[in-house]
Amino acid sequence: MQTTSDDLIIQKKEIQWQSTRNLLFYPEGKCVADFSHDFPFLMNFCNADANYRIESNYHDYLEIFFIYEGSGLFQANDKIYDFADGDLFIIGSSEQHHCMESYDNHTKSIEIYFPPELIYHPDSHEDAFCYVAPFYHHDDKFLNKIPSESLDSAEIFQLIKAIYLELQDKRAYYKLAVKNRLRDLLLIIARYYERFSNVENQDEKKVYNLMRLRSATEYIKNHYQEYLTLKTLADVSFMSPEHFCRFFHKTTGRTLTNYLQHFRIAKAKLRRQNPQLDKLLRFWSS
C-alpha cells in the first residue's frame, strides 16, 4: 500500500505501532482481547517482530486483518495465502489462524476485533445479519483473503482512520460513529462476498438459513444431556427467543422440542447399540 507521512500521523495523532509480542494468548492458543465492558471493540496497530513467531491461534470474536505494509504468508484453517500491501483477511470465531512468515521482516497490520452482537443484535432487522454473514457462511471454497486489487485499499484505510480518530477523540456519540464506520467497512466486505448475502435460489436460501442455526445445533450436540433453554439456544444464534423459535421451526420443519427429543433418542439408541462407546462417554463425562 502506498503510504504518506500523513498516514502514520493522523491529524497530529501519532499511531502507536505495538509489537506482536504484546498480544495475549491462553496456553491452549486462544487469543485474548481486552474489551472495554461498555464498548466491546478494539483496534490494534501491530508491527511484526521477526524474532517472535506467533503460533496458530483462535478467538471467540470476529476479526478484520488489514495488511498496511509488508508481504509474507498467512494461514487460516487449512489454507495458506500470500499477502502483500492492502490485502484484507476476515477471521470468524474459533477459526485457527496466524501469520506464518514475513518476507521482509517489517510487516505492519491493522487488526480490528469485535463481537458480532456489536453489529447484529438479536432484535436487529434481519437484513443486519448480512454485515456479519461472511464470517460464518464458509464452504470448502471460501477464501478468507480479499486481495487488494479486488477492493479500494485507500477507501478501507480512510474508514480505519475515521474509526481511529473517533476512538482517540471520544466526542459525543463516538461509539455510534465507530459502529457506523464499521458497518461501512463490513458492507464493502459483504458486497465482495455477495454470494453469502445475496441469496435468491431457494436451495441456497435453505443452506443459508441452516448455517444461521449452526451455532445452536453445535451447542445441542455438545450439551444435549443437559437442561437446554430456548433463551440459551437463541443467545448463541444471536436472535431473540421468539424469532429463534419461529426461525428454527420454519427452517428445520420441526419445533425445537421435537428436534431435541429426536436427537436425544437417536443418541440413546447409539449408546445401547455400542456398549463400549457408552462406557467411554460415561468415563469422559465423569
N, C-alpha and C positions, 0 to 999 in steps of 0.2 A: 504494500500500500504506500502510495506517495505521501510523505509527511512534510509538514512545515513546522516552523518554530511555534506557531500558534496552536498546533495540535498537542504539544507537550505542556504548554501553559495555556489553559483555557481561561480567558478573561482574567488574567493575573492570578489564577488559582493553579498552582503547580501540582501536577498529578504525582502522587507518591507511588512509584512502582515498588511492589514488595517482592521479596524473594519467594520462590515456591517452597523454600524451607519453612516458611511461616504458616503454611496450610496445615490444618489439624486433621488427624486421622485416628480412628479407633484401631486397636490391634487387628481386628478382623478385616480391616480395609475400608471401613465406612468413613466417608469424608464428613466433617462436622462444619456446619455453617452457624455462626454466632448471630442468629437473627435477633433483632430487637423484638421485645414482647408485644409491642403495639404496631409494628410495621415489618412483617417478615420479607425483607428484600435486601439483597447485598450485591454490591458491585466491587470486584477486585481487579486491580491492575497488576498483573503478575509478570515478573521478569525471570525466565527460566534460569536456574542455576546449573551450569554444565557439569558440576561435580556432585550434583544431588539428583538421584533418579527417583521419580515418583512411581510406585508400583500401581498396578491396576486397582481401581477403587470404585466405589459406588456411593450414592446418597439417596435420600428419600424426598428430594425436591427436584425441580426442573432446572436445567442449566442451558444458557446460551454462551457459547465459547467462540469468541471472535479473535482471529489472528491479526493483531495490529502490525506485527513485524516479525519476519523470520520464516524459516522453512524447516520441514522435518517430516516425521511420521507420527500419526495419531491412531490409536486403536479404540474402537467402540464395539463391544461384544466380540463377535468373531471376525470382524472386518478391520483391515488396516488401510489407512488413507495417507496419501501425500498431502501436505498442507503448505501454503505459501501466503504471502501478504493478502489480506482481505477475505480469506476463506472464513466460513462460519460453520460451526457444528451445533447441533441440538442434541441434548442428552436428557433422556427421560429418567424417571425414578427407577432406581435399582439396576440401571444399566452399567455394566462394567466398562471402564474406560480409563485411558491415560495417554499422556504424551510420551511416546516411546523414545523418540530421538529428535534432537535439534541439530540440523546440519551445520549451522553457523554459530551455535552456542550463545546466541543472544536473542532468542525468541521472546517476544512480548505478546501477551494475550490479555484480553479483557473478558472477564468471566462474570456473568450475571446469574444470580441464584434467586429462586422464588418458589414458594409452594403454589400448586395450581389454583387453590382456593383464593389466592390474591386476585386472580382474574376471573375465574369461573366458580362462582358461589352456587350452592345447591338451589337457591331461589333465583338465580340469574335467568335471563331469557335463554332458551335452548340454543339459539344461534351463538351465544357466547362461548359454547364449548369448542367452536371452530378455532378459537385462538390457541387452545392447548392441544387440539386433536393430533397434530403431527408428532407430539411427544409420546403418544400412546398407540397409534394405529400403525404398527410396524409389521410388515410381512418379510419374507426372506429376501425380497428385492429392495427393501428400504435402505436408503443411504443417509447416514447422519450428517454427512458433509454437504453444504451448499457452496459450490465453487464461486470464487469472486467474479468470474465472468458471467455468472447467472443472476447476479444482483448488483445493485448500485452500492458499492462499498462506502462511497462518500456519504450517501444518504444514511446508511447504517451508522456510520461514525457520528454524523450530525445528531442523530437521535440519542446515541450514547452520551455525547457531550451535553445534550439538553438534560438528560437524566442526572448526569454528574453534577451539573450546576444547581439543579433543584435540590439534590441531596446536600450540597455544600451550603447553599443559602438558607434553606429551610424557611422560605417565606410562607405566607398564609396559603393553605391548601396545597402545599408542596407534595404531600402524599398522593393527592388526587392527580396532580400534574405528572408525577412519576408513573402512576398506573396508566394514564392516558398515553404517555410516550412509549411505555412498554407495550401497550395494545397496538400502537402504530408499528412497532418492531415485529410483534407477533403476527400482525396482518401481512406484512411482507413475507414472512416465513410461511404462513398458511397459504398464501397465493402461489408460492413456489411449489408447495406440496398440495396443490389443488385437488389431486385425486383423492385426498383424505377428507377434504371439506366439501367438495362439490360432487356429492353422490346422488346420481339420478336413477341409475339402474336399480330395480327392486332387489335383485340378488345382492348387489353391492351394498345397498341400504341395510339389508339384513345383517351382513357381516359387520358393517359399521356399528349397528346397534348392539350386536353381540360383543364387540370389542369394548363398548362402553360398560358392559356388565362384567368384564374380565376381572376387575379387582374384587367384585362381590363373589363371583364363582370361585376364585382362587382362595378367598377368605373362607368360604364354606368348605372347600376341600381340606383346608388346614385346621379348621375348628369345628367340624361337623359334630364332634362328640360333646361339644359344649352347648350351653344355652345361648342361642343366637337371637338377637332382637332385630326388628325391622330398622330401627334407628342406626344400629351398628353397621348393617349392610348398606344402608343409604349413605352414611357418612363416608365409607371407603369408596363409594361410587360418586361422591360429590353431588348428591341430589338430595332433595327434601324427601322425607319418608313417603309422603303422599305421591309425589311424582315418581319415585323409585318403584313403588308398589304397582302403579299403572304401567310404567315403562317395562318392568320385568314381565308382567302378565302379557302385554302386547308383543314383546319380543320373543319370549320362550313358549307362549301358548299355555303356560301353567301359572297358577298362583304360587307365591313364594312358599307357602305352607306345603302345598302339594309337591313342589320341587324338593324341598328339604326331606319330606317323608320318603320319596322315591330314592333319593341319594343315600339316605341312611339305611334303608332296606337293602339296597344294592351292596353297600359296604358290609353289612352284616352277613349277607349271603356269601360274599367273597371270603370272609374270615372263617365261616363254617366249612367252606369247601377246601380251605387251606389252613389246617390247624397250625402248621409251622409258622405261617405268616401271622396268625393270631397271637402266637407266643411272642414273636418279635415285636409286634405292635404293643403288647402289654408291657414288655420289657422296656421299650423306648418311652412309654408314657408313664412309667413308674418313677 
